[in-house]
C-alpha cells in the first residue's frame, strides 16, 4: 500500500512539474486555447487546490486582467488517493503501545 501511495503522489507531482518546465504561459496558450476569455494570455501559474493551471488573460475590450482556473481534479484525486494510502499504511504498521 505504501508503494502504491507513493507512486500516486510522485505521478501527480511530476505531472505538475512537467507543465512547469514547459512554461505556464505556454501551457495556457497550447492546452487551453478556447477555454478562456478573449484576449491575450499574459501569464500562467500552478494552482494548488485543486491541482491545475491558473491563466491570466488581458481582456480584449476592457484591458482588465482576468484570471481563469483550469482545474485538474484528476491530479487532485490521484494525489489525495496516494496520501490516503500512505496514511493508511502508516496507521496499520505503527501500533500504539498497550
N, C-alpha and C positions, 0 to 999 in steps of 0.2 A: 504494500500500500504506500509505503514511503517513496519508493521509486516512481510509482505512477503519479503521486502528488508532485514530486519534484520535476518530473518530465512536463507535466501540465504547466507549472509555473514557469519553467525555462522556455517552453514554446511560446507562451504569451509574452514573456519578456523579449525574446528575440524577434518576435513579430513587430513589436513596438520599436525596438532598437533598429531593425532593418528599415522601417519607414523613416526614422530619424536620420539614418545615414543617407537616404535618398534626398533628404531635404524636405521639410514640412511644407514649404510653399509648392514644391513640385508635386507632392502627394495631393495637395488640394487641387492643383490645376489638372493633373493627369487622372487621378482616381475618381474625382467628384466634379466633372466639368459641368454637369447640368443640375447639380443639387444645391445650388446657392443662388443668391440674388444676382441680378445682372450687374455687371461692373467688374473691375479688375481685382484679382486676388492680390492682396498686399502682403500677407504673411500667413503662416500657419504654425501650429504647435500641437503638442500632445495634450490630451485630456485625460486626467487620471481617474475620474469617476463619471460615467463609466469609461472604460478604456476606449480611446478613439482619437479623432483628429479635430482640432478646433481651427477653422479657417476664418481669416479676417478679409472681408471684401470692402472695397470702396464703392459706394452706391453710384450708379451711372448718372442719375439725375441730380441727386442731392449732394453727393460728395461725402456723405456721412460714412463712418466706419460701421460695418455690420458684421457681427460675429455669428457663425453658423457651426454648430456641433454636429459632427458625423460620428455618432456613437458606434462602438463596436461591442455590442452585447455578447457576441460570441467569444471574444477575447476575455471579456469580464467574467463570463460564466466559466471559461476554462481556468482562469486564474483563481476564482473562488473554489472551483472543484478541487484544484490542486492544493489550495490552502486547507480545505476541509479534510482532504485525505491525509495531509501531513499532521494536522491537529489530531485526527482520529488515531493515527498510528502512534503518535506521542502519548495520547491518553491511554491507549491499550498497553503500551510497553512500559510506561513509567507508572509503577504502582505505589500508592501511599503505604507507608508502614502501618501495621495494625497496632 
